[in-house]
Amino acid sequence: MPDTPQRPHARAGRRPTGSLPAPTLTPAAAGTADDRFFRHIVSSMRNGVIAVRRDGTLMLMNAEAYRIFSLSPQPDDVGRPFADVLRTRADIVRVLTAAFELSHLPNRAELRLKELDRVIGYTLSQVKDDCADRIGAVMFFKDLTQVEQLEERERLRDRLASLGEMAAGIAHELKNPLAGIEVMAGLLRRQVPDSVDAQSLLADIISEAKLANAIVVEMLEFVRPIRLQVEHTNIHDVLHQAMTLAESKAARGGVSVTLDVAPDLPPVECDHYQLCQVFTNLIANAFEALDGKGTIAIAAALGAMEPDPAFASAPQEPTPIVIVDVADNGPGVPEELNDRIFDPFFTTKLKGTGLGLGIVRKIVDAHDGRIDLSSSKDTGTRFRVTLPVTSATGVFR
């Protein structure tokens, strides 16, 4: 009878029978875990990331990149040509294509995406393999729109501060002489009631003095700090009143005006009078641009402002906002003037002071709001005023 094989003696430190061996990661499993961790890092970044291969296919695009570019992710994006995935963002395609052609890649460069009205700051890098061959490119970028707006507001405040001191002094010095000229011209008219030429000449003097005084008053209004009397205001009432006042400032002629206010629009915490001044000015400008023929469409709707994750330390709820559009089908504003249209004393009118839109922007800023211009010779001009429903939210600060 053969001997039964003897079981080896238990060695020191041997795992007791019935217990499971400690899990170990095979190289493949470890690589999968590393890849998964890498994907979590990229998806959690507050900056946008796009990586492309040398052959032009998309390797990676994180959620923040989709958000900044206002694109919806598709399951088959990875592996497709990046020019196809980003076909509606031609500026980005151009930058990524240049990554394989430039010897010195941009670092901390800025790019304005006009179709999205956004500004991004980006850094471009080449991806090289162990042999130093270029196998791809990666773009890291950040939405700088809010930063740009804050800097622009600061620049505007600085300009207004220095301009205000000078303008206030000039206005006060001019106001008294102008009043004196008007009074003396009126007295002189009484002295020569029978002289037709003298009456006509003095009437012109009085008219010009009144015009100069109106400019001085508008200048003082522009440099004076805005003090809001905040109350719950119905936007429909504001727009209706603004339409009536605009007709007294500019000839409407045969211009057709439509008003479309969403029925679920909540009251806005704002200064009724100041806000009425904003839309009166915008509608009057549209009347003048149309020159008696055309259409003006005024629309108000409820919206929501999503918080920028790059600025939020914790998840936040969207801020309710009211969006008001004043659009006309006129000749539009030349593209080279779009950035100057709100500058003080800049005007394209023969008799304009250039302070109207400056005051409009100043009032909107005081309401923690925002005003944007969109214009072309084919579609006309649209001013969009965005206001938070609740005051002092600082949504655009």
C-alpha positions as CSV (number, residue, x, y, z in Angstrom):
1,M,0.0,0.0,0.0
2,P,1.6,3.3,-1.0
3,D,2.4,5.8,1.5
4,T,0.0,8.7,1.8
5,P,1.6,12.0,1.0
6,Q,2.3,14.0,4.0
7,R,1.0,17.6,4.2
8,P,3.8,20.1,4.6
9,H,4.2,21.5,8.0
10,A,2.8,25.0,8.5
11,R,5.5,27.6,8.2
12,A,5.9,30.5,10.5
13,G,3.6,33.4,9.4
14,R,1.5,31.2,7.1
15,R,-2.1,32.3,6.7
16,P,-4.5,30.2,8.6
17,T,-6.7,27.8,6.6
18,G,-9.9,29.4,5.4
19,S,-8.7,32.9,5.2
20,L,-8.5,34.7,1.8
21,P,-5.2,36.0,0.4
22,A,-4.6,39.7,0.5
23,P,-5.8,41.3,-2.8
24,T,-3.0,42.3,-5.1
25,L,-3.2,44.5,-8.3
26,T,-1.9,43.0,-11.5
27,P,-0.1,45.5,-13.7
28,A,-3.2,45.8,-15.9
29,A,-5.4,46.3,-12.9
30,A,-3.1,48.9,-11.5
31,G,-3.0,50.7,-14.8
32,T,-6.8,50.8,-14.9
33,A,-6.9,52.2,-11.4
34,D,-4.4,54.9,-12.3
35,D,-6.3,55.8,-15.4
36,R,-9.5,56.1,-13.4
37,F,-7.8,58.3,-10.9
38,F,-6.4,60.4,-13.7
39,R,-9.8,60.8,-15.2
40,H,-11.2,61.9,-11.8
41,I,-8.5,64.5,-11.5
42,V,-9.2,66.0,-14.9
43,S,-13.0,65.9,-14.5
44,S,-12.7,67.7,-11.1
45,M,-10.5,70.5,-12.4
46,R,-12.0,74.0,-12.3
47,N,-10.1,74.8,-15.5
48,G,-11.0,73.5,-19.0
49,V,-8.7,70.9,-20.5
50,I,-8.6,69.7,-24.1
51,A,-6.0,67.2,-25.4
52,V,-5.7,66.2,-29.0
53,R,-3.5,63.7,-30.9
54,R,-1.1,64.5,-33.7
55,D,-3.5,63.0,-36.2
56,G,-6.1,65.6,-35.2
57,T,-8.4,63.4,-33.1
58,L,-9.8,64.4,-29.7
59,M,-8.2,62.5,-26.8
60,L,-9.8,64.3,-23.8
61,M,-12.2,67.1,-23.0
62,N,-13.4,67.7,-19.5
63,A,-16.7,68.9,-18.2
64,E,-15.5,72.4,-17.6
65,A,-14.4,72.7,-21.2
66,Y,-17.8,71.7,-22.4
67,R,-19.4,74.3,-20.1
68,I,-17.2,77.2,-21.1
69,F,-17.8,76.4,-24.8
70,S,-21.5,75.8,-24.3
71,L,-21.3,72.4,-25.9
72,S,-23.1,69.2,-25.0
73,P,-20.9,66.1,-24.6
74,Q,-21.5,63.2,-26.9
75,P,-20.5,59.6,-26.2
76,D,-18.4,59.4,-29.3
77,D,-16.5,62.7,-29.0
78,V,-13.3,61.0,-28.0
79,G,-11.6,59.6,-31.1
80,R,-13.4,62.0,-33.5
81,P,-11.6,64.9,-35.2
82,F,-11.4,67.8,-32.8
83,A,-12.3,70.1,-35.6
84,D,-15.6,68.3,-36.0
85,V,-16.4,68.3,-32.2
86,L,-15.5,72.0,-32.0
87,R,-16.9,73.0,-35.4
88,T,-19.0,75.8,-33.9
89,R,-15.9,77.2,-32.1
90,A,-13.7,78.1,-35.0
91,D,-11.3,80.2,-32.8
92,I,-10.5,77.2,-30.6
93,V,-9.9,75.0,-33.7
94,R,-7.5,77.5,-35.1
95,V,-5.5,77.7,-31.8
96,L,-5.3,73.9,-31.4
97,T,-4.3,73.5,-35.1
98,A,-1.5,76.0,-34.6
99,A,-0.1,74.0,-31.7
100,F,1.8,71.7,-34.1
101,E,3.1,74.6,-36.2
102,L,4.4,77.1,-33.7
103,S,7.9,76.9,-32.3
104,H,6.9,79.1,-29.3
105,L,3.5,78.2,-27.9
106,P,1.4,80.9,-26.1
107,N,1.4,81.0,-22.3
108,R,-1.2,82.9,-20.4
109,A,-2.7,84.2,-23.7
110,E,-6.3,85.6,-23.9
111,L,-8.9,84.9,-26.5
112,R,-12.3,86.5,-26.9
113,L,-15.0,84.2,-28.1
114,K,-17.4,86.6,-29.8
115,E,-20.2,84.2,-30.4
116,L,-20.3,83.3,-26.7
117,D,-19.4,86.8,-25.4
118,R,-16.7,85.2,-23.3
119,V,-13.0,85.7,-22.7
120,I,-10.7,82.8,-21.9
121,G,-7.1,82.7,-20.7
122,Y,-5.2,79.7,-22.1
123,T,-1.9,77.9,-22.1
124,L,-0.9,75.6,-25.0
125,S,1.6,72.8,-24.6
126,Q,2.9,70.0,-26.8
127,V,2.8,66.4,-25.7
128,K,6.0,64.5,-26.5
129,D,6.9,60.8,-26.2
130,D,10.1,59.3,-24.9
131,C,11.9,60.1,-28.1
132,A,10.9,63.7,-27.9
133,D,8.5,63.3,-30.9
134,R,5.4,65.5,-30.8
135,I,2.4,63.2,-30.5
136,G,-0.2,65.6,-29.4
137,A,-1.1,68.9,-27.8
138,V,-3.0,70.0,-24.7
139,M,-4.8,73.3,-24.0
140,F,-5.5,74.5,-20.4
141,F,-7.8,77.4,-20.1
142,K,-10.0,79.4,-17.7
143,D,-13.1,81.5,-18.2
144,L,-12.0,85.0,-17.5
145,T,-15.2,86.7,-18.5
146,Q,-16.1,87.8,-14.9
147,V,-12.5,88.9,-14.3
148,E,-12.6,90.9,-17.5
149,Q,-15.9,92.5,-16.5
150,L,-14.6,93.4,-13.1
151,E,-11.4,95.0,-14.5
152,E,-13.5,96.9,-17.1
153,R,-15.7,98.2,-14.3
154,E,-12.7,99.3,-12.3
155,R,-11.2,101.0,-15.3
156,L,-14.6,102.7,-15.9
157,R,-14.8,103.8,-12.3
158,D,-11.2,105.3,-12.4
159,R,-12.1,107.2,-15.6
160,L,-15.3,108.5,-14.2
161,A,-13.7,109.6,-11.0
162,S,-11.1,111.7,-12.7
163,L,-13.6,112.9,-15.4
164,G,-16.2,113.6,-12.8
165,E,-14.0,116.0,-10.8
166,M,-13.1,117.9,-13.9
167,A,-16.6,117.9,-15.4
168,A,-18.2,119.0,-12.2
169,G,-15.9,122.0,-11.9
170,I,-16.5,123.0,-15.5
171,A,-20.2,122.5,-15.3
172,H,-20.6,124.7,-12.2
173,E,-18.4,127.4,-13.8
174,L,-20.5,127.3,-17.1
175,K,-23.9,127.2,-15.5
176,N,-24.0,130.7,-14.1
177,P,-22.7,132.5,-17.3
178,L,-25.2,130.5,-19.5
179,A,-28.0,131.6,-17.2
180,G,-26.8,135.2,-17.4
181,I,-26.7,135.0,-21.3
182,E,-30.2,133.6,-21.4
183,V,-31.6,136.3,-19.1
184,M,-29.8,139.2,-20.8
185,A,-30.9,138.0,-24.3
186,G,-34.5,137.8,-23.0
187,L,-34.3,141.4,-21.7
188,L,-32.8,142.6,-24.9
189,R,-35.6,141.1,-26.9
190,R,-38.0,143.4,-25.0
191,Q,-35.9,146.4,-25.9
192,V,-36.2,145.8,-29.7
193,P,-39.7,144.4,-30.2
194,D,-40.0,146.0,-33.7
195,S,-36.8,144.6,-35.2
196,V,-37.5,141.3,-36.9
197,D,-33.8,140.5,-37.5
198,A,-32.8,141.3,-33.9
199,Q,-35.7,139.2,-32.6
200,S,-34.6,136.2,-34.7
201,L,-31.0,136.6,-33.7
202,L,-31.8,136.8,-30.0
203,A,-34.1,133.8,-30.2
204,D,-31.2,131.8,-31.6
205,I,-28.9,133.0,-28.8
206,I,-31.5,132.0,-26.2
207,S,-32.0,128.6,-27.9
208,E,-28.3,127.9,-28.0
209,A,-27.9,128.9,-24.4
210,K,-30.7,126.6,-23.4
211,L,-29.0,123.8,-25.3
212,A,-25.6,124.4,-23.7
213,N,-27.3,124.5,-20.3
214,A,-29.0,121.1,-21.0
215,I,-25.6,119.7,-21.8
216,V,-24.2,121.0,-18.6
217,V,-27.1,119.5,-16.6
218,E,-26.6,116.2,-18.3
219,M,-22.9,116.3,-17.5
220,L,-23.7,117.0,-13.9
221,E,-26.1,114.1,-13.9
222,F,-23.5,111.8,-15.3
223,V,-20.8,112.5,-12.7
224,R,-23.2,112.6,-9.8
225,P,-23.2,109.4,-7.7
226,I,-26.3,107.3,-8.3
227,R,-28.5,106.8,-5.2
228,L,-31.1,104.1,-5.7
229,Q,-34.5,104.1,-4.0
230,V,-35.1,100.4,-4.2
231,E,-38.6,99.0,-4.3
232,H,-40.4,96.0,-5.8
233,T,-41.0,97.1,-9.3
234,N,-43.1,95.6,-12.1
235,I,-41.0,95.5,-15.3
236,H,-44.0,95.7,-17.5
237,D,-45.0,99.0,-15.9
238,V,-41.4,100.3,-16.4
239,L,-41.3,99.3,-20.1
240,H,-44.7,100.7,-20.8
241,Q,-43.8,104.1,-19.2
242,A,-40.4,104.1,-21.0
243,M,-42.2,103.7,-24.4
244,T,-44.4,106.7,-23.7
245,L,-41.4,108.9,-22.5
246,A,-39.3,107.8,-25.5
247,E,-41.8,109.2,-27.9
248,S,-41.5,112.6,-26.2
249,K,-37.7,112.5,-26.7
250,A,-37.5,111.3,-30.2
251,A,-39.8,111.2,-33.2
252,R,-41.4,107.8,-33.6
253,G,-42.8,108.3,-37.1
254,G,-43.9,105.0,-38.6
255,V,-41.9,102.8,-36.4
256,S,-43.8,99.7,-35.1
257,V,-43.1,98.8,-31.5
258,T,-44.0,95.4,-29.9
259,L,-43.9,94.6,-26.2
260,D,-43.6,91.0,-25.0
261,V,-43.4,90.5,-21.3
262,A,-43.4,87.0,-19.8
263,P,-46.5,86.5,-17.6
264,D,-44.5,84.7,-14.8
265,L,-42.1,87.6,-14.4
266,P,-41.6,88.4,-10.7
267,P,-41.2,92.0,-9.4
268,V,-37.6,93.2,-9.5
269,E,-35.9,95.0,-6.6
270,C,-34.8,98.2,-8.3
271,D,-35.3,102.0,-8.6
272,H,-38.4,102.5,-10.8
273,Y,-37.4,106.0,-12.0
274,Q,-33.8,105.1,-12.8
275,L,-34.7,101.9,-14.6
276,C,-37.3,103.8,-16.6
277,Q,-34.6,106.2,-17.6
278,V,-32.5,103.3,-18.9
279,F,-35.2,102.0,-21.2
280,T,-36.4,105.4,-22.3
281,N,-32.9,106.2,-23.5
282,L,-32.5,102.8,-25.3
283,I,-35.9,103.1,-27.1
284,A,-35.3,106.8,-28.0
285,N,-32.0,105.8,-29.5
286,A,-33.8,103.1,-31.6
287,F,-36.3,105.7,-32.8
288,E,-33.5,107.9,-34.0
289,A,-31.6,105.0,-35.6
290,L,-34.7,103.9,-37.6
291,D,-35.5,107.4,-38.8
292,G,-39.3,106.9,-38.9
293,K,-39.5,103.4,-40.4
294,G,-38.8,99.9,-39.1
295,T,-39.6,97.8,-36.0
296,I,-38.6,97.7,-32.4
297,A,-39.1,94.5,-30.4
298,I,-39.0,94.8,-26.6
299,A,-39.1,91.5,-24.7
300,A,-38.7,90.6,-21.1
301,A,-38.2,87.1,-19.7
302,L,-37.1,85.3,-16.6
303,G,-33.7,83.5,-16.6
304,A,-31.1,82.1,-14.3
305,M,-27.5,82.9,-13.8
306,E,-25.4,79.7,-13.2
307,P,-22.6,80.3,-10.7
308,D,-19.1,80.0,-12.2
309,P,-17.4,77.0,-10.6
310,A,-14.1,78.8,-10.9
311,F,-15.3,81.4,-8.4
312,A,-17.6,79.4,-6.2
313,S,-16.0,77.7,-3.2
314,A,-19.2,75.6,-2.6
315,P,-22.2,74.5,-4.8
316,Q,-24.6,77.4,-5.2
317,E,-28.1,77.7,-6.6
318,P,-28.7,79.6,-9.8
319,T,-29.5,83.3,-9.3
320,P,-32.9,84.3,-10.8
321,I,-32.5,87.2,-13.3
322,V,-34.7,89.2,-15.6
323,I,-33.5,89.7,-19.2
324,V,-34.8,92.6,-21.2
325,D,-34.0,93.0,-24.9
326,V,-34.5,96.1,-26.9
327,A,-33.9,95.2,-30.5
328,D,-34.4,97.1,-33.8
329,N,-33.9,96.3,-37.4
330,G,-32.0,99.4,-38.2
331,P,-28.6,99.9,-39.9
332,G,-26.7,98.6,-36.8
333,V,-23.6,99.9,-35.1
334,P,-20.3,99.6,-37.0
335,E,-18.2,96.7,-35.5
336,E,-15.3,99.0,-34.8
337,L,-17.4,101.2,-32.5
338,N,-18.9,98.4,-30.4
339,D,-16.3,98.7,-27.7
340,R,-16.6,102.5,-27.5
341,I,-20.4,102.9,-27.6
342,F,-20.7,103.2,-23.8
343,D,-17.7,105.6,-23.4
344,P,-18.5,109.0,-22.0
345,F,-18.7,111.8,-24.6
346,F,-18.5,109.4,-27.5
347,T,-21.3,109.8,-30.0
348,T,-22.1,109.3,-33.6
349,K,-24.9,111.9,-33.6
350,L,-24.5,115.4,-34.9
351,K,-26.0,117.0,-31.8
352,G,-25.4,114.3,-29.2
353,T,-23.4,114.7,-26.0
354,G,-22.3,111.1,-25.8
355,L,-23.5,110.8,-22.2
356,G,-26.8,108.9,-22.7
357,L,-25.5,105.4,-23.0
358,G,-22.8,106.2,-20.4
359,I,-25.6,107.1,-17.9
360,V,-27.5,104.0,-18.9
361,R,-24.6,101.7,-18.1
362,K,-23.9,103.6,-14.9
363,I,-27.5,102.9,-13.7
364,V,-27.4,99.3,-14.8
365,D,-24.1,98.8,-12.9
366,A,-25.7,100.4,-9.8
367,H,-28.4,97.7,-9.9
368,D,-25.7,95.0,-10.0
369,G,-26.8,94.3,-13.6
370,R,-25.2,94.1,-17.0
371,I,-25.9,95.6,-20.4
372,D,-24.6,94.0,-23.6
373,L,-24.7,95.2,-27.2
374,S,-25.2,92.9,-30.3
375,S,-25.2,94.6,-33.6
376,S,-24.7,94.0,-37.3
377,K,-25.9,95.7,-40.5
378,D,-28.0,92.6,-41.4
379,T,-29.8,92.1,-38.1
380,G,-29.9,95.5,-36.6
381,T,-29.1,96.4,-33.0
382,R,-30.0,94.7,-29.8
383,F,-29.3,95.9,-26.3
384,R,-29.7,93.2,-23.6
385,V,-30.2,94.4,-20.0
386,T,-29.8,91.7,-17.4
387,L,-30.9,92.4,-13.8
388,P,-31.0,90.2,-10.7
389,V,-34.4,89.8,-9.3
390,T,-33.1,90.5,-5.8
391,S,-30.9,93.5,-5.3
392,A,-27.4,93.4,-3.8
393,T,-26.8,89.8,-5.1
394,G,-23.5,90.8,-6.6
395,V,-24.1,88.4,-9.5
396,F,-22.0,90.4,-11.9
397,R,-19.5,91.8,-9.4
